[in-house]
Amino acid sequence: MVPLAQMGVLMDCLLTRRRFAAGMMAGAGLAALPALAAEPEGGEDSKLMALFRDSARREDAIDPLSLIYRGGKPNLTAFRQVFTDLAARQRRGVVKWQLGALGKIARSKLSPERQISYDIYLRDRREAALWLQPDMVALYAVRPFTHFGGLHVEFASLVAKGGPLPYKNAEDYRRNLELLRAFPQVLDNAVARFRDGMDSGVLETQLTTRNMVGQIDAILAQSLAESPFTSAVRDFPAEVPAVHQSELRQLYEAATTGELYPAYRKLRSFLNDEYLPAARTAVGISAMKGGAGFYLRAIESQTTVRLEPEAVHQLGLSEVTRIQSDMDGVRQRLGFKGPLREFFDEIRTNPRYHPKSKAEFAAAFAKAAREVDAKIPDYFNTVPKARLLIEPYPAYREKYEAGGSYNQGSPDGSRSGTFFYNTYDLPSRFLTGVVTLYLHEGAPGHHFQISLAQEDKSLPDFQRYGGNTAYVEGWALYAETLGYDMGFYKDPMQHWGTLDDEMLRAMRLVVDTGLHAKGWTREQAIEFMLSNSGMGRTDATSEVERYIVWPGQALGYKIGALTIQRLRKKAQAALGAKFDMRAFHDSVLGSGALPLPILEAKIDRWIGAIRG
């Protein structure tokens, strides 16, 4: 799972701030396509790329978070405007200009790869324009934070040492200190938006509000010696002279205790004392004013295709039935004599399936990484230059996080990508899911797709850094299935783990639509997941509370993976002996995180080029 910015931040900060990207335009997958002639200066491709560069500059001027995550210097003016009406107006102006400029490009005169860029960009800009319509803005801008990835929590990771901000010299330290001091204004902006929602009747849930209060309490409970806001001044690089270190330490500690913590306490007081009593009790988005229409728009945004909730719900139920049949076979291989539902409880309670210590859990992931990495050359022509780290979540984050996630490294390779796994409530974690989680978050899942895209400077920035849930999470879920090809699921323990994870994605189709279109309660959704899988209650609760605050996002995994699997079968059937797995993967990854209809059109062309 890639922690996308929640809808409020996503829209206020240019909609394009998605921290994942596409693959590399290289390898045998594109070798079968006609070679592109050198483009004459001033040709249509050049005009389009110039438009993209101009567009990126305009976006960087008003999108501070995306710029920071891509390694740029913080724009303090733009940062202070996050969650303001001015930021939204600026965004609308940029999108209007983008669509107008794109309309002056002759698509038919573009090269095949730039036609793909054109199609992605046009679709993305049109979607951005729809989200920026006043009726849509009124439904998300007034809900700027949730407990799942809210900027109130994310900011701590952003400014902590080891995050996207550099701490190489005294100038970096002073610049980042100003960002830290600017954050109280952002929190005030968010409170103003929440108040707008209270006035209009568009409100978050009481569940989410309580969780946000709990997150703030966890942040405030940290001493200066353990706070992420002061982590940079606990260990200075040699480039910072000793004479400056004491001063910087005092400045950071003073800003944390005198500015940041009071701002957090103010936010907590508002959420707990004013907002919580007004927040809605029903968890489904359809219970919110305007929520039913919002959900339809969210489904299309997250899956890149138009789908009716009922059709998605039924697809999920059929997938649950199919996967349970496979699970029953593995149950027998693991020697359990009782029915499958009893085995779910066996999996949850038998220490055989759980790590006994954090060290054992860490060793299991390290072993999986070594074994998977040894198989990669058989399935991929191109691998990232960026390194991959494997680490547990920091303690202040782990309670509200999923079982795993990936944070991308920097485009220049100076910061490694990181696969985070969760050790909170360790007895509820599973050794059975180690391989499939590494395949998803690490190699060849998110780390490959994101890093390869960032490293490919021939792609426009929005293809290097942008994306959509169905492709990004669909690819990572598809990457899990490569464990069958690689032979890892011959081990019934790991076979169970991948089926359990696949079941999770199938259940998401049922639960997300159940919550947001059928009026399911939180408890009803949790019980459905516990009854149809071996998930622990902690994980099931965390998952359901995530779906509650992020309508439609959980649908993208299965919809995307099913699409990639179908396209692979189509290619294998059409090409026969000419089918090359590595070439197929290069083609899927080779143009960025494509909307699914554009991906299918590209693979169809790739098949045609190989067949001749």
C-alpha positions as CSV (number, residue, x, y, z in Angstrom):
1,M,0.0,0.0,0.0
2,V,1.2,3.4,-0.9
3,P,-0.1,6.0,1.5
4,L,-1.7,8.5,-0.8
5,A,-2.5,11.8,0.6
6,Q,-6.1,11.9,1.8
7,M,-8.7,13.7,-0.3
8,G,-8.4,17.1,1.3
9,V,-4.7,17.4,1.0
10,L,-4.8,15.7,-2.4
11,M,-7.2,18.3,-3.8
12,D,-5.8,21.4,-2.1
13,C,-2.3,20.5,-3.1
14,L,-2.9,20.1,-6.8
15,L,-4.5,16.7,-6.9
16,T,-1.3,15.4,-8.4
17,R,0.5,14.9,-5.1
18,R,0.4,11.1,-5.3
19,R,3.6,9.6,-3.9
20,F,4.0,6.8,-6.5
21,A,4.9,6.7,-10.1
22,A,5.2,4.6,-13.2
23,G,7.8,2.3,-14.8
24,M,10.8,2.8,-17.0
25,M,10.5,3.2,-20.8
26,A,13.1,0.6,-21.8
27,G,13.8,-3.1,-22.5
28,A,12.5,-5.8,-24.8
29,G,8.9,-4.8,-24.2
30,L,9.3,-1.7,-26.3
31,A,11.9,-3.2,-28.6
32,A,9.2,-4.7,-30.8
33,L,7.6,-1.3,-31.4
34,P,8.6,0.7,-34.4
35,A,11.8,2.8,-33.7
36,L,11.1,6.5,-33.3
37,A,12.8,8.8,-35.7
38,A,14.7,11.7,-34.2
39,E,12.2,14.5,-33.6
40,P,12.8,17.7,-35.5
41,E,13.2,20.8,-33.4
42,G,9.9,22.5,-33.0
43,G,7.9,19.3,-33.8
44,E,4.7,18.4,-32.0
45,D,6.5,16.2,-29.5
46,S,8.7,19.1,-28.5
47,K,5.7,21.4,-28.1
48,L,4.0,18.9,-25.9
49,M,7.0,18.3,-23.7
50,A,7.5,22.1,-23.4
51,L,3.8,22.3,-22.3
52,F,4.5,19.7,-19.6
53,R,7.6,21.6,-18.4
54,D,5.7,24.8,-18.2
55,S,2.8,23.1,-16.5
56,A,5.1,21.5,-13.9
57,R,6.6,25.0,-13.1
58,R,3.1,26.4,-12.6
59,E,2.1,23.5,-10.3
60,D,5.3,23.7,-8.3
61,A,4.6,27.3,-7.5
62,I,1.3,26.3,-5.7
63,D,1.9,22.7,-4.7
64,P,4.4,22.7,-1.9
65,L,4.1,19.1,-0.7
66,S,4.7,17.6,-4.1
67,L,7.8,19.7,-4.6
68,I,9.2,18.7,-1.2
69,Y,8.7,15.0,-1.8
70,R,10.4,15.3,-5.2
71,G,13.5,16.9,-3.5
72,G,12.8,20.6,-4.1
73,K,13.2,23.4,-1.6
74,P,10.0,24.3,0.4
75,N,7.9,27.1,-0.9
76,L,6.9,28.7,2.4
77,T,4.3,31.0,0.9
78,A,2.5,28.2,-0.9
79,F,2.8,26.0,2.2
80,R,1.0,28.6,4.4
81,Q,-1.8,28.6,1.9
82,V,-2.6,24.9,2.1
83,F,-6.3,24.4,2.9
84,T,-7.3,27.9,1.9
85,D,-9.7,29.2,-0.7
86,L,-6.8,31.0,-2.4
87,A,-5.0,27.7,-3.0
88,A,-8.2,26.3,-4.6
89,R,-8.6,29.3,-6.9
90,Q,-5.0,29.0,-8.0
91,R,-5.5,25.4,-8.7
92,R,-8.6,26.0,-10.9
93,G,-6.6,28.6,-12.8
94,V,-3.8,26.2,-13.5
95,V,-6.1,23.4,-14.6
96,K,-8.0,25.8,-17.0
97,W,-4.7,26.9,-18.5
98,Q,-3.5,23.3,-18.9
99,L,-6.6,22.2,-20.7
100,G,-6.5,25.2,-23.0
101,A,-2.8,24.7,-23.8
102,L,-3.3,21.0,-24.5
103,G,-6.1,21.7,-26.9
104,K,-3.6,23.5,-29.2
105,I,-1.5,20.3,-29.6
106,A,-2.2,18.1,-32.6
107,R,-2.4,14.6,-31.1
108,S,-2.2,12.9,-34.5
109,K,1.2,14.4,-35.1
110,L,2.7,13.0,-31.9
111,S,4.9,9.9,-31.6
112,P,3.3,6.8,-30.1
113,E,4.8,7.4,-26.7
114,R,3.9,11.0,-26.6
115,Q,0.3,10.1,-27.6
116,I,0.2,8.0,-24.5
117,S,1.5,11.1,-22.5
118,Y,-1.2,13.2,-24.2
119,D,-4.0,10.8,-23.3
120,I,-2.9,10.4,-19.7
121,Y,-2.6,14.2,-19.3
122,L,-5.9,15.0,-20.9
123,R,-7.7,12.4,-18.8
124,D,-6.0,13.6,-15.6
125,R,-6.7,17.3,-16.2
126,R,-10.4,16.6,-17.0
127,E,-10.7,14.7,-13.8
128,A,-9.0,17.5,-11.9
129,A,-11.4,20.0,-13.4
130,L,-14.4,17.8,-12.2
131,W,-13.0,17.6,-8.7
132,L,-12.5,21.4,-8.6
133,Q,-16.1,22.2,-9.4
134,P,-17.7,24.0,-6.5
135,D,-20.2,21.2,-5.7
136,M,-17.3,18.7,-5.3
137,V,-15.0,21.1,-3.5
138,A,-17.8,21.6,-0.9
139,L,-17.7,17.9,-0.2
140,Y,-14.0,17.3,0.5
141,A,-12.3,20.7,1.3
142,V,-14.2,20.9,4.5
143,R,-12.8,17.6,5.6
144,P,-9.0,18.4,5.4
145,F,-7.8,15.7,7.8
146,T,-8.6,12.1,8.5
147,H,-6.9,9.6,10.8
148,F,-5.5,7.8,7.8
149,G,-2.6,9.8,6.4
150,G,-3.7,13.2,7.6
151,L,-1.2,16.0,7.3
152,H,-1.4,16.5,11.0
153,V,0.5,13.1,11.3
154,E,2.3,13.2,7.9
155,F,4.0,16.4,8.7
156,A,6.0,14.7,11.5
157,S,7.4,12.2,9.0
158,L,8.0,15.0,6.5
159,V,10.2,17.1,8.8
160,A,11.9,14.2,10.6
161,K,15.5,13.4,9.8
162,G,15.5,10.7,7.2
163,G,12.4,12.0,5.5
164,P,12.2,13.9,2.2
165,L,13.8,17.1,3.6
166,P,17.6,17.4,3.4
167,Y,19.6,18.1,6.5
168,K,23.1,18.4,5.0
169,N,24.3,21.8,6.2
170,A,23.3,24.7,8.4
171,E,21.3,26.3,5.5
172,D,19.1,23.2,5.2
173,Y,18.5,23.3,8.9
174,R,17.4,27.0,8.9
175,R,15.2,26.5,5.9
176,N,13.5,23.5,7.4
177,L,13.0,25.3,10.7
178,E,11.0,27.9,8.9
179,L,8.8,25.2,7.5
180,L,8.3,23.8,11.0
181,R,7.3,27.3,12.2
182,A,4.8,27.7,9.3
183,F,2.9,24.6,10.1
184,P,0.7,26.1,12.9
185,Q,-0.8,28.4,10.2
186,V,-1.6,25.2,8.2
187,L,-3.4,23.8,11.2
188,D,-5.3,27.0,11.7
189,N,-6.4,26.8,8.0
190,A,-7.6,23.3,8.5
191,V,-9.7,24.3,11.5
192,A,-11.3,27.0,9.4
193,R,-12.2,24.4,6.8
194,F,-13.6,22.1,9.4
195,R,-15.8,25.0,10.7
196,D,-17.0,25.6,7.1
197,G,-18.2,22.0,7.1
198,M,-19.9,22.4,10.4
199,D,-21.8,25.3,8.9
200,S,-22.7,23.4,5.7
201,G,-23.5,20.1,7.3
202,V,-20.7,18.2,5.5
203,L,-19.0,16.4,8.4
204,E,-16.5,13.7,9.1
205,T,-17.5,10.7,11.3
206,Q,-17.2,10.6,15.1
207,L,-15.1,7.5,14.7
208,T,-12.5,9.4,12.5
209,T,-12.6,12.4,14.8
210,R,-11.8,10.3,17.9
211,N,-9.0,8.6,16.1
212,M,-7.5,12.0,15.0
213,V,-7.6,13.1,18.7
214,G,-5.8,9.9,19.7
215,Q,-3.1,10.6,17.1
216,I,-2.6,14.1,18.4
217,D,-2.4,12.8,21.9
218,A,0.4,10.4,20.8
219,I,2.3,13.2,19.2
220,L,2.0,15.4,22.2
221,A,3.0,12.6,24.5
222,Q,6.5,12.4,23.0
223,S,9.3,14.2,24.8
224,L,11.7,16.4,23.0
225,A,14.2,13.6,23.2
226,E,12.0,11.4,21.0
227,S,9.9,13.9,19.0
228,P,10.3,13.6,15.2
229,F,10.3,17.5,15.2
230,T,13.6,17.5,17.0
231,S,15.1,14.4,15.4
232,A,17.3,16.5,13.1
233,V,19.1,18.3,15.9
234,R,19.9,15.1,17.9
235,D,22.5,14.1,15.3
236,F,24.3,16.7,13.1
237,P,26.3,16.0,10.0
238,A,29.9,17.1,9.9
239,E,29.0,19.9,7.5
240,V,27.3,21.8,10.3
241,P,29.9,23.5,12.4
242,A,29.9,22.8,16.1
243,V,29.4,26.5,16.8
244,H,26.0,26.4,15.1
245,Q,24.8,23.1,16.5
246,S,23.9,24.4,20.0
247,E,22.0,27.4,18.5
248,L,20.0,25.2,16.1
249,R,19.2,22.7,18.8
250,Q,17.7,25.5,20.9
251,L,15.8,27.0,18.0
252,Y,14.2,23.6,17.0
253,E,13.3,22.8,20.6
254,A,11.8,26.3,21.2
255,A,9.8,26.0,18.0
256,T,8.5,22.6,19.0
257,T,7.5,23.4,22.5
258,G,6.5,27.1,21.9
259,E,4.8,27.0,18.5
260,L,4.1,23.4,17.3
261,Y,2.8,21.8,20.4
262,P,0.5,24.7,21.3
263,A,-0.9,24.5,17.7
264,Y,-1.5,20.8,18.1
265,R,-3.2,21.3,21.5
266,K,-5.4,24.0,19.9
267,L,-6.4,21.6,17.1
268,R,-7.0,18.8,19.6
269,S,-9.3,21.1,21.7
270,F,-11.3,22.1,18.6
271,L,-11.7,18.5,17.4
272,N,-12.6,17.0,20.7
273,D,-14.8,19.8,22.2
274,E,-16.5,21.3,19.2
275,Y,-16.2,19.1,16.1
276,L,-16.8,15.7,17.7
277,P,-20.3,16.5,19.1
278,A,-21.3,17.7,15.6
279,A,-19.7,14.9,13.6
280,R,-21.9,12.2,12.0
281,T,-22.4,8.8,13.6
282,A,-23.1,6.8,10.4
283,V,-19.8,5.8,8.9
284,G,-20.7,5.4,5.2
285,I,-20.1,8.3,2.9
286,S,-23.6,8.0,1.5
287,A,-24.9,9.1,5.0
288,M,-23.0,12.4,4.5
289,K,-24.7,15.3,2.7
290,G,-24.0,14.8,-1.0
291,G,-22.2,11.6,-0.2
292,A,-23.9,9.2,-2.7
293,G,-22.7,11.3,-5.7
294,F,-19.3,11.7,-4.1
295,Y,-18.9,7.9,-3.9
296,L,-19.7,7.4,-7.6
297,R,-17.1,10.0,-8.4
298,A,-14.5,8.4,-6.0
299,I,-15.0,5.0,-7.5
300,E,-14.2,6.2,-11.0
301,S,-11.3,8.3,-9.7
302,Q,-9.7,5.3,-7.9
303,T,-10.4,2.6,-10.5
304,T,-10.2,4.8,-13.7
305,V,-13.3,3.1,-15.0
306,R,-17.0,3.7,-14.4
307,L,-18.4,1.1,-12.2
308,E,-21.7,0.8,-10.3
309,P,-21.4,-0.1,-6.6
310,E,-23.7,-3.1,-6.9
311,A,-21.7,-4.6,-9.7
312,V,-18.5,-4.2,-7.7
313,H,-20.2,-5.7,-4.6
314,Q,-21.2,-8.8,-6.6
315,L,-17.8,-9.2,-8.2
316,G,-16.3,-9.1,-4.7
317,L,-18.7,-11.8,-3.4
318,S,-17.8,-14.1,-6.3
319,E,-14.1,-13.6,-5.7
320,V,-14.5,-14.4,-2.0
321,T,-16.1,-17.7,-2.9
322,R,-13.4,-18.6,-5.4
323,I,-10.5,-17.8,-3.0
324,Q,-12.2,-19.7,-0.1
325,S,-12.1,-22.8,-2.3
326,D,-8.4,-22.5,-2.7
327,M,-8.0,-21.7,1.0
328,D,-9.7,-24.9,1.9
329,G,-7.2,-26.9,-0.1
330,V,-4.3,-25.2,1.7
331,R,-6.0,-25.8,5.1
332,Q,-5.8,-29.6,4.3
333,R,-2.1,-29.3,3.4
334,L,-1.4,-27.6,6.7
335,G,-3.0,-30.6,8.5
336,F,-6.1,-29.0,10.0
337,K,-9.0,-31.4,10.1
338,G,-11.8,-29.0,10.9
339,P,-13.9,-26.7,8.6
340,L,-12.4,-23.6,7.1
341,R,-14.1,-21.2,9.4
342,E,-12.6,-23.0,12.4
343,F,-9.2,-22.8,10.7
344,F,-9.5,-19.0,10.6
345,D,-9.6,-19.1,14.4
346,E,-6.7,-21.5,14.4
347,I,-4.6,-19.2,12.3
348,R,-5.4,-16.3,14.6
349,T,-4.5,-18.1,17.8
350,N,-1.9,-20.7,17.1
351,P,1.6,-19.3,17.9
352,R,2.9,-21.3,14.9
353,Y,1.7,-18.7,12.6
354,H,2.8,-15.6,14.4
355,P,6.2,-14.0,15.1
356,K,7.5,-14.5,18.7
357,S,9.6,-11.4,18.6
358,K,10.3,-8.3,16.6
359,A,13.7,-9.8,15.7
360,E,12.1,-12.9,14.3
361,F,9.7,-10.8,12.2
362,A,12.6,-8.7,10.9
363,A,14.6,-11.8,10.0
364,A,11.7,-13.3,8.1
365,F,11.4,-10.2,5.9
366,A,15.1,-10.1,5.3
367,K,15.1,-13.8,4.2
368,A,12.2,-13.2,1.9
369,A,14.0,-10.2,0.3
370,R,17.1,-12.3,-0.4
371,E,15.1,-15.1,-2.0
372,V,12.8,-12.9,-4.1
373,D,15.7,-10.8,-5.3
374,A,17.5,-13.8,-6.5
375,K,14.5,-14.6,-8.8
376,I,14.1,-11.1,-10.2
377,P,16.4,-11.5,-13.3
378,D,14.1,-14.3,-14.6
379,Y,11.1,-11.9,-14.8
380,F,12.5,-8.4,-15.4
381,N,14.9,-6.9,-17.8
382,T,15.2,-3.6,-15.9
383,V,15.6,-3.1,-12.1
384,P,15.8,0.1,-10.1
385,K,19.1,1.7,-9.2
386,A,17.6,2.9,-5.9
387,R,18.2,0.8,-2.8
388,L,15.4,-0.6,-0.7
389,L,15.3,-0.5,3.1
390,I,13.1,-2.7,5.2
391,E,12.0,-1.2,8.5
392,P,9.3,-1.3,11.2
393,Y,6.9,1.7,11.5
394,P,8.0,4.3,14.0
395,A,6.2,3.8,17.3
396,Y,4.2,7.0,17.0
397,R,2.6,5.8,13.7
398,E,2.2,2.1,14.0
399,K,-1.2,1.9,15.8
400,Y,-3.1,3.5,13.0
401,E,-1.1,2.1,10.0
402,A,-1.8,-0.9,7.7
403,G,0.3,-4.0,7.9
404,G,2.8,-2.6,5.5
405,S,3.4,0.4,3.2
406,Y,6.1,1.9,0.9
407,N,7.7,5.3,1.0
408,Q,9.6,6.1,-2.2
409,G,13.2,7.2,-2.3
410,S,14.5,10.4,-3.9
411,P,14.7,10.5,-7.7
412,D,18.5,10.9,-7.6
413,G,19.0,7.9,-5.4
414,S,20.3,9.8,-2.4
415,R,17.4,8.6,-0.3
416,S,16.5,4.9,-0.4
417,G,13.0,3.6,-0.8
418,T,11.6,2.1,2.4
419,F,9.2,-0.8,3.0
420,F,7.6,-0.4,6.4
421,Y,6.0,-3.3,8.2
422,N,3.9,-3.1,11.3
423,T,4.9,-4.6,14.7
424,Y,2.1,-3.1,16.7
425,D,0.2,-5.8,18.6
426,L,2.8,-8.3,17.5
427,P,0.7,-11.5,18.4
428,S,-1.8,-10.4,15.7
429,R,0.9,-10.3,12.9
430,F,1.4,-13.3,10.7
431,L,4.5,-15.0,9.5
432,T,2.4,-16.5,6.7
433,G,2.2,-13.2,4.9
434,V,5.9,-12.3,4.8
435,V,6.6,-13.2,1.2
436,T,3.5,-11.7,-0.3
437,L,3.9,-8.5,1.6
438,Y,7.5,-8.1,0.4
439,L,6.4,-8.8,-3.2
440,H,3.7,-6.1,-2.9
441,E,5.6,-3.3,-1.1
442,G,9.1,-4.1,-2.1
443,A,10.4,-6.0,-5.2
444,P,8.9,-6.2,-7.7
445,G,5.9,-4.3,-6.4
446,H,5.9,-0.6,-5.4
447,H,9.6,-0.2,-5.1
448,F,10.2,-1.3,-8.7
449,Q,7.3,0.6,-10.2
450,I,7.9,3.9,-8.4
451,S,11.7,3.9,-8.5
452,L,11.9,2.9,-12.2
453,A,9.6,5.8,-13.1
454,Q,11.5,8.3,-11.0
455,E,14.7,7.3,-12.6
456,D,13.5,7.6,-16.2
457,K,14.2,11.2,-17.1
458,S,12.7,10.7,-20.6
459,L,9.2,10.7,-19.1
460,P,7.3,13.9,-18.4
461,D,7.2,14.7,-14.7
462,F,3.6,13.7,-14.3
463,Q,4.4,10.3,-15.6
464,R,7.5,10.0,-13.4
465,Y,5.7,11.1,-10.2
466,G,1.9,10.8,-10.9
467,G,-0.4,7.8,-10.8
468,N,-3.7,6.3,-10.0
469,T,-4.7,3.7,-7.4
470,A,-5.9,1.0,-9.9
471,Y,-2.6,0.9,-11.7
472,V,-0.3,1.4,-8.8
473,E,-2.0,-0.9,-6.3
474,G,-3.1,-3.2,-9.1
475,W,0.5,-3.7,-10.1
476,A,1.6,-4.4,-6.6
477,L,-1.2,-7.0,-6.1
478,Y,-0.3,-8.5,-9.5
479,A,3.4,-8.6,-8.2
480,E,2.1,-10.8,-5.3
481,T,0.9,-13.4,-7.8
482,L,4.4,-13.7,-9.3
483,G,5.1,-15.7,-6.2
484,Y,3.4,-18.6,-7.9
485,D,5.7,-18.4,-10.9
486,M,8.7,-18.0,-8.6
487,G,7.8,-21.1,-6.7
488,F,7.4,-19.5,-3.2
489,Y,3.8,-20.7,-2.7
490,K,4.7,-24.3,-2.9
491,D,5.3,-23.7,0.9
492,P,1.7,-24.0,2.3
493,M,2.4,-21.4,4.9
494,Q,3.3,-18.8,2.3
495,H,0.6,-20.1,0.0
496,W,-1.9,-19.4,2.8
497,G,-0.5,-16.0,3.3
498,T,-0.9,-14.9,-0.3
499,L,-4.5,-16.3,-0.4
500,D,-5.3,-14.5,2.8
501,D,-3.9,-11.2,1.2
502,E,-5.8,-11.8,-2.0
503,M,-8.9,-12.5,0.1
504,L,-8.4,-9.1,1.8
505,R,-8.5,-7.4,-1.6
506,A,-11.6,-9.3,-2.7
507,M,-13.3,-8.5,0.6
508,R,-12.6,-4.9,0.0
509,L,-14.9,-4.9,-3.0
510,V,-17.7,-6.2,-0.7
511,V,-16.9,-4.1,2.4
512,D,-16.2,-0.7,0.7
513,T,-19.4,-0.9,-1.3
514,G,-21.2,-2.3,1.8
515,L,-20.1,0.7,3.9
516,H,-20.6,3.4,1.4
517,A,-23.6,2.3,-0.7
518,K,-25.5,-0.3,1.4
519,G,-25.4,1.3,4.8
520,W,-23.2,-1.2,6.6
521,T,-22.0,-0.4,10.0
522,R,-18.3,-0.5,11.1
523,E,-19.1,-3.7,13.2
524,Q,-20.9,-5.4,10.3
525,A,-17.9,-4.8,8.0
526,I,-15.4,-6.1,10.6
527,E,-17.4,-9.2,11.2
528,F,-17.6,-9.9,7.4
529,M,-13.8,-9.8,7.2
530,L,-13.3,-12.0,10.2
531,S,-15.8,-14.5,9.0
532,N,-14.2,-14.9,5.5
533,S,-10.5,-14.8,6.3
534,G,-7.9,-15.5,8.9
535,M,-7.3,-11.8,9.6
536,G,-6.7,-10.8,13.1
537,R,-9.3,-8.4,14.7
538,T,-6.7,-5.6,15.0
539,D,-5.9,-5.8,11.2
540,A,-9.6,-6.1,10.3
541,T,-10.5,-3.0,12.4
542,S,-7.7,-1.0,11.0
543,E,-8.7,-1.9,7.4
544,V,-12.4,-1.1,7.9
545,E,-11.6,2.3,9.5
546,R,-9.3,3.0,6.6
547,Y,-12.1,2.3,4.1
548,I,-14.4,4.5,6.1
549,V,-12.2,7.6,5.6
550,W,-11.1,6.8,2.0
551,P,-14.2,5.8,0.0
552,G,-13.4,3.9,-3.2
553,Q,-9.6,3.7,-2.8
554,A,-9.7,0.0,-1.6
555,L,-11.5,-1.0,-4.8
556,G,-8.5,-0.1,-7.0
557,Y,-6.3,-3.0,-5.9
558,K,-8.5,-5.9,-7.2
559,I,-9.8,-4.0,-10.2
560,G,-6.3,-3.1,-11.3
561,A,-4.8,-6.6,-10.6
562,L,-7.6,-8.4,-12.4
563,T,-7.0,-6.1,-15.4
564,I,-3.3,-6.8,-15.6
565,Q,-3.8,-10.5,-15.1
566,R,-6.4,-10.5,-17.9
567,L,-4.0,-8.6,-20.2
568,R,-1.2,-11.1,-19.5
569,K,-3.5,-14.0,-20.4
570,K,-4.6,-12.1,-23.6
571,A,-0.9,-11.6,-24.6
572,Q,0.0,-15.2,-23.9
573,A,-3.0,-16.5,-25.9
574,A,-2.2,-14.1,-28.8
575,L,1.6,-14.5,-28.9
576,G,2.1,-18.2,-27.9
577,A,5.8,-19.0,-28.1
578,K,6.6,-15.4,-28.8
579,F,5.3,-14.3,-25.4
580,D,8.2,-13.1,-23.1
581,M,7.3,-12.4,-19.5
582,R,10.1,-9.9,-19.1
583,A,9.0,-8.0,-22.2
584,F,5.4,-8.0,-21.0
585,H,6.4,-6.5,-17.7
586,D,8.6,-3.9,-19.4
587,S,5.6,-2.9,-21.5
588,V,3.2,-2.7,-18.6
589,L,5.7,-0.6,-16.6
590,G,7.1,1.4,-19.5
591,S,4.9,4.5,-19.8
592,G,3.9,5.5,-16.3
593,A,1.0,4.6,-14.0
594,L,-1.6,4.4,-16.8
595,P,-5.3,4.6,-16.4
596,L,-6.6,1.1,-17.1
597,P,-8.2,1.8,-20.5
598,I,-5.0,3.5,-21.7
599,L,-2.9,0.6,-20.4
600,E,-5.1,-1.9,-22.3
601,A,-4.8,0.1,-25.5
602,K,-1.0,0.1,-25.1
603,I,-0.8,-3.6,-24.5
604,D,-3.0,-4.3,-27.5
605,R,-0.6,-2.2,-29.7
606,W,2.3,-4.1,-28.1
607,I,0.8,-7.5,-29.0
608,G,0.1,-6.3,-32.5
609,A,3.7,-5.1,-33.0
610,I,5.1,-8.4,-31.9
611,R,2.7,-10.4,-34.1
612,G,3.7,-8.2,-37.0
